[in-house]
Amino acid sequence: MNDISEFEARITAALERIGRAVAVAEERAEATTGGIASEAMELELGRLTEALEVEKAANTQLEERVRAIHDRQEHHVAALEEEVETLRRQLMDHDREMQKLRLVNTQLRENNAGLRAANAQGLGDAALIDAGMRTELEALKVAREADVTEMDAILTELRAVMARVANGAAPTDVPAPSDLSNEEV
């Protein structure tokens, strides 16, 4: 019988240990799913979840703003690059015309010099010399008008650039006219 009593004592002790373990487990379960501590934790978790959602929404808004600013900037840069290219083409065309005008003026001066030399030898026609001089004078007036037109175009563009800079827009990276070779201009 000793053996049976010993087994009973062991079984009773084991049942008590199991009972205590179950009680501890129930207390832990209550602490995590209920009770004052778990309610505070649930409130804190809810507050943190809400704050996380607010931050996610703010982050999404900021990303959208950055995208919009980036798109606007790309559009603005593309427009400025197109404007610069147009102005470069205009400048090249104007320079080409100015070179032609200078060539014509040089030829007129040479013709007039030849006419004056012929007149000095008594071979020249006064009306021909007069017409040549009038042509040269007209060519000089045209050259001056072309210069004034060119300066007006330059001043107009400089005013536009200065207005953009004054309004806070960054000037584009355009090479200075001294950086351009005659072939580019």
FIVEX-43366 format. One record per residue (C-alpha): residue number from 1; x, y, z. Coordinates in pm, whole numbers, plus 50000, padded with zeros to 5 digits. Last residue first. Layout:
BEGIN
<r><num>NUM</num><east>X</east><north>Y</north><up>Z</up></r>
...
// end
This chain:
BEGIN
<r><num>185</num><east>52633</east><north>58185</north><up>41666</up></r>
<r><num>184</num><east>52753</east><north>57827</north><up>41687</up></r>
<r><num>183</num><east>53000</east><north>57869</north><up>41400</up></r>
<r><num>182</num><east>53125</east><north>58198</north><up>41543</up></r>
<r><num>181</num><east>53219</east><north>58024</north><up>41867</up></r>
<r><num>180</num><east>53003</east><north>58051</north><up>42175</up></r>
<r><num>179</num><east>53164</east><north>58114</north><up>42513</up></r>
<r><num>178</num><east>53165</east><north>58493</north><up>42461</up></r>
<r><num>177</num><east>52787</east><north>58476</north><up>42420</up></r>
<r><num>176</num><east>52764</east><north>58328</north><up>42772</up></r>
<r><num>175</num><east>52660</east><north>57965</north><up>42785</up></r>
<r><num>174</num><east>52306</east><north>57904</north><up>42904</up></r>
<r><num>173</num><east>52262</east><north>57716</north><up>43228</up></r>
<r><num>172</num><east>51910</east><north>57827</north><up>43308</up></r>
<r><num>171</num><east>51831</east><north>58107</north><up>43548</up></r>
<r><num>170</num><east>51663</east><north>57996</north><up>43869</up></r>
<r><num>169</num><east>51317</east><north>58141</north><up>43920</up></r>
<r><num>168</num><east>51279</east><north>58363</north><up>44227</up></r>
<r><num>167</num><east>51061</east><north>58634</north><up>44076</up></r>
<r><num>166</num><east>51365</east><north>58862</north><up>44040</up></r>
<r><num>165</num><east>51542</east><north>58589</north><up>43844</up></r>
<r><num>164</num><east>51245</east><north>58553</north><up>43610</up></r>
<r><num>163</num><east>51226</east><north>58932</north><up>43565</up></r>
<r><num>162</num><east>51602</east><north>58945</north><up>43496</up></r>
<r><num>161</num><east>51565</east><north>58676</north><up>43230</up></r>
<r><num>160</num><east>51278</east><north>58862</north><up>43062</up></r>
<r><num>159</num><east>51468</east><north>59193</north><up>43074</up></r>
<r><num>158</num><east>51774</east><north>59025</north><up>42925</up></r>
<r><num>157</num><east>51560</east><north>58881</north><up>42647</up></r>
<r><num>156</num><east>51417</east><north>59220</north><up>42558</up></r>
<r><num>155</num><east>51760</east><north>59383</north><up>42578</up></r>
<r><num>154</num><east>51906</east><north>59127</north><up>42337</up></r>
<r><num>153</num><east>51620</east><north>59171</north><up>42091</up></r>
<r><num>152</num><east>51655</east><north>59550</north><up>42111</up></r>
<r><num>151</num><east>52031</east><north>59522</north><up>42055</up></r>
<r><num>150</num><east>51975</east><north>59311</north><up>41745</up></r>
<r><num>149</num><east>51720</east><north>59554</north><up>41608</up></r>
<r><num>148</num><east>51958</east><north>59847</north><up>41671</up></r>
<r><num>147</num><east>52239</east><north>59661</north><up>41494</up></r>
<r><num>146</num><east>52011</east><north>59578</north><up>41201</up></r>
<r><num>145</num><east>51908</east><north>59944</north><up>41183</up></r>
<r><num>144</num><east>52275</east><north>60048</north><up>41179</up></r>
<r><num>143</num><east>52350</east><north>59800</north><up>40901</up></r>
<r><num>142</num><east>52052</east><north>59924</north><up>40703</up></r>
<r><num>141</num><east>52172</east><north>60284</north><up>40744</up></r>
<r><num>140</num><east>52521</east><north>60180</north><up>40630</up></r>
<r><num>139</num><east>52374</east><north>60007</north><up>40325</up></r>
<r><num>138</num><east>52177</east><north>60322</north><up>40244</up></r>
<r><num>137</num><east>52494</east><north>60533</north><up>40263</up></r>
<r><num>136</num><east>52672</east><north>60287</north><up>40037</up></r>
<r><num>135</num><east>52390</east><north>60298</north><up>39787</up></r>
<r><num>134</num><east>52387</east><north>60679</north><up>39796</up></r>
<r><num>133</num><east>52763</east><north>60680</north><up>39739</up></r>
<r><num>132</num><east>52732</east><north>60443</north><up>39445</up></r>
<r><num>131</num><east>52457</east><north>60657</north><up>39294</up></r>
<r><num>130</num><east>52673</east><north>60971</north><up>39329</up></r>
<r><num>129</num><east>52970</east><north>60795</north><up>39170</up></r>
<r><num>128</num><east>52755</east><north>60685</north><up>38879</up></r>
<r><num>127</num><east>52612</east><north>61035</north><up>38840</up></r>
<r><num>126</num><east>52963</east><north>61184</north><up>38841</up></r>
<r><num>125</num><east>53080</east><north>60949</north><up>38564</up></r>
<r><num>124</num><east>53443</east><north>60855</north><up>38597</up></r>
<r><num>123</num><east>53721</east><north>60856</north><up>38339</up></r>
<r><num>122</num><east>53899</east><north>61174</north><up>38446</up></r>
<r><num>121</num><east>54178</east><north>60993</north><up>38624</up></r>
<r><num>120</num><east>54040</east><north>61106</north><up>38962</up></r>
<r><num>119</num><east>53700</east><north>60982</north><up>38854</up></r>
<r><num>118</num><east>53841</east><north>60635</north><up>38792</up></r>
<r><num>117</num><east>54000</east><north>60635</north><up>39139</up></r>
<r><num>116</num><east>53674</east><north>60755</north><up>39293</up></r>
<r><num>115</num><east>53485</east><north>60483</north><up>39110</up></r>
<r><num>114</num><east>53729</east><north>60217</north><up>39229</up></r>
<r><num>113</num><east>53700</east><north>60338</north><up>39589</up></r>
<r><num>112</num><east>53324</east><north>60336</north><up>39550</up></r>
<r><num>111</num><east>53332</east><north>59979</north><up>39428</up></r>
<r><num>110</num><east>53558</east><north>59874</north><up>39718</up></r>
<r><num>109</num><east>53330</east><north>60048</north><up>39968</up></r>
<r><num>108</num><east>53029</east><north>59882</north><up>39813</up></r>
<r><num>107</num><east>53196</east><north>59541</north><up>39830</up></r>
<r><num>106</num><east>53276</east><north>59591</north><up>40199</up></r>
<r><num>105</num><east>52921</east><north>59702</north><up>40267</up></r>
<r><num>104</num><east>52786</east><north>59396</north><up>40088</up></r>
<r><num>103</num><east>53013</east><north>59171</north><up>40299</up></r>
<r><num>102</num><east>52903</east><north>59344</north><up>40618</up></r>
<r><num>101</num><east>52541</east><north>59293</north><up>40520</up></r>
<r><num>100</num><east>52602</east><north>58926</north><up>40450</up></r>
<r><num>99</num><east>52773</east><north>58888</north><up>40789</up></r>
<r><num>98</num><east>52480</east><north>59063</north><up>40955</up></r>
<r><num>97</num><east>52237</east><north>58827</north><up>40784</up></r>
<r><num>96</num><east>52429</east><north>58524</north><up>40914</up></r>
<r><num>95</num><east>52439</east><north>58679</north><up>41261</up></r>
<r><num>94</num><east>52063</east><north>58726</north><up>41253</up></r>
<r><num>93</num><east>52008</east><north>58367</north><up>41150</up></r>
<r><num>92</num><east>52244</east><north>58243</north><up>41424</up></r>
<r><num>91</num><east>52073</east><north>58467</north><up>41679</up></r>
<r><num>90</num><east>51732</east><north>58344</north><up>41577</up></r>
<r><num>89</num><east>51849</east><north>57983</north><up>41603</up></r>
<r><num>88</num><east>51997</east><north>58053</north><up>41945</up></r>
<r><num>87</num><east>51675</east><north>58221</north><up>42054</up></r>
<r><num>86</num><east>51470</east><north>57921</north><up>41947</up></r>
<r><num>85</num><east>51707</east><north>57686</north><up>42131</up></r>
<r><num>84</num><east>51685</east><north>57902</north><up>42444</up></r>
<r><num>83</num><east>51306</east><north>57902</north><up>42427</up></r>
<r><num>82</num><east>51298</east><north>57524</north><up>42388</up></r>
<r><num>81</num><east>51533</east><north>57484</north><up>42684</up></r>
<r><num>80</num><east>51316</east><north>57721</north><up>42886</up></r>
<r><num>79</num><east>51002</east><north>57526</north><up>42802</up></r>
<r><num>78</num><east>51172</east><north>57198</north><up>42891</up></r>
<r><num>77</num><east>51296</east><north>57345</north><up>43219</up></r>
<r><num>76</num><east>50946</east><north>57466</north><up>43306</up></r>
<r><num>75</num><east>50790</east><north>57129</north><up>43223</up></r>
<r><num>74</num><east>51055</east><north>56946</north><up>43427</up></r>
<r><num>73</num><east>51003</east><north>57189</north><up>43715</up></r>
<r><num>72</num><east>50627</east><north>57146</north><up>43703</up></r>
<r><num>71</num><east>50665</east><north>56767</north><up>43702</up></r>
<r><num>70</num><east>50910</east><north>56780</north><up>43995</up></r>
<r><num>69</num><east>50681</east><north>57012</north><up>44188</up></r>
<r><num>68</num><east>50386</east><north>56780</north><up>44126</up></r>
<r><num>67</num><east>50589</east><north>56474</north><up>44228</up></r>
<r><num>66</num><east>50711</east><north>56650</north><up>44542</up></r>
<r><num>65</num><east>50354</east><north>56749</north><up>44625</up></r>
<r><num>64</num><east>50232</east><north>56393</north><up>44573</up></r>
<r><num>63</num><east>50512</east><north>56259</north><up>44795</up></r>
<r><num>62</num><east>50421</east><north>56514</north><up>45061</up></r>
<r><num>61</num><east>50056</east><north>56409</north><up>45049</up></r>
<r><num>60</num><east>50152</east><north>56042</north><up>45080</up></r>
<r><num>59</num><east>50378</east><north>56122</north><up>45377</up></r>
<r><num>58</num><east>50097</east><north>56315</north><up>45545</up></r>
<r><num>57</num><east>49861</east><north>56020</north><up>45494</up></r>
<r><num>56</num><east>50121</east><north>55777</north><up>45632</up></r>
<r><num>55</num><east>50181</east><north>56008</north><up>45927</up></r>
<r><num>54</num><east>49809</east><north>56020</north><up>46005</up></r>
<r><num>53</num><east>49787</east><north>55640</north><up>45975</up></r>
<r><num>52</num><east>50081</east><north>55598</north><up>46214</up></r>
<r><num>51</num><east>49922</east><north>55839</north><up>46461</up></r>
<r><num>50</num><east>49603</east><north>55633</north><up>46450</up></r>
<r><num>49</num><east>49797</east><north>55313</north><up>46509</up></r>
<r><num>48</num><east>49985</east><north>55478</north><up>46795</up></r>
<r><num>47</num><east>49662</east><north>55594</north><up>46957</up></r>
<r><num>46</num><east>49504</east><north>55249</north><up>46914</up></r>
<r><num>45</num><east>49813</east><north>55078</north><up>47059</up></r>
<r><num>44</num><east>49813</east><north>55320</north><up>47352</up></r>
<r><num>43</num><east>49444</east><north>55250</north><up>47414</up></r>
<r><num>42</num><east>49507</east><north>54874</north><up>47387</up></r>
<r><num>41</num><east>49800</east><north>54901</north><up>47628</up></r>
<r><num>40</num><east>49589</east><north>55098</north><up>47872</up></r>
<r><num>39</num><east>49316</east><north>54836</north><up>47842</up></r>
<r><num>38</num><east>49575</east><north>54558</north><up>47890</up></r>
<r><num>37</num><east>49704</east><north>54707</north><up>48213</up></r>
<r><num>36</num><east>49358</east><north>54769</north><up>48355</up></r>
<r><num>35</num><east>49223</east><north>54418</north><up>48299</up></r>
<r><num>34</num><east>49166</east><north>54227</north><up>47985</up></r>
<r><num>33</num><east>49329</east><north>54041</north><up>47705</up></r>
<r><num>32</num><east>49696</east><north>54052</north><up>47803</up></r>
<r><num>31</num><east>49651</east><north>54055</north><up>48181</up></r>
<r><num>30</num><east>49369</east><north>53804</north><up>48165</up></r>
<r><num>29</num><east>49583</east><north>53564</north><up>47964</up></r>
<r><num>28</num><east>49863</east><north>53605</north><up>48215</up></r>
<r><num>27</num><east>49628</east><north>53537</north><up>48502</up></r>
<r><num>26</num><east>49489</east><north>53233</north><up>48322</up></r>
<r><num>25</num><east>49840</east><north>53100</north><up>48261</up></r>
<r><num>24</num><east>49927</east><north>53150</north><up>48629</up></r>
<r><num>23</num><east>49610</east><north>52966</north><up>48730</up></r>
<r><num>22</num><east>49681</east><north>52687</north><up>48481</up></r>
<r><num>21</num><east>50036</east><north>52651</north><up>48616</up></r>
<r><num>20</num><east>49904</east><north>52641</north><up>48973</up></r>
<r><num>19</num><east>49652</east><north>52372</north><up>48880</up></r>
<r><num>18</num><east>49919</east><north>52169</north><up>48698</up></r>
<r><num>17</num><east>50145</east><north>52189</north><up>49003</up></r>
<r><num>16</num><east>49854</east><north>52086</north><up>49225</up></r>
<r><num>15</num><east>49772</east><north>51797</north><up>48992</up></r>
<r><num>14</num><east>50136</east><north>51685</north><up>48999</up></r>
<r><num>13</num><east>50141</east><north>51698</north><up>49379</up></r>
<r><num>12</num><east>49819</east><north>51497</north><up>49394</up></r>
<r><num>11</num><east>49957</east><north>51242</north><up>49147</up></r>
<r><num>10</num><east>50279</east><north>51209</north><up>49347</up></r>
<r><num>9</num><east>50092</east><north>51172</north><up>49673</up></r>
<r><num>8</num><east>49860</east><north>50915</north><up>49518</up></r>
<r><num>7</num><east>50157</east><north>50724</north><up>49377</up></r>
<r><num>6</num><east>50320</east><north>50721</north><up>49723</up></r>
<r><num>5</num><east>49999</east><north>50609</north><up>49879</up></r>
<r><num>4</num><east>49974</east><north>50331</north><up>49620</up></r>
<r><num>3</num><east>50333</east><north>50223</north><up>49677</up></r>
<r><num>2</num><east>50289</east><north>50221</north><up>50047</up></r>
<r><num>1</num><east>50000</east><north>50000</north><up>50000</up></r>
// end
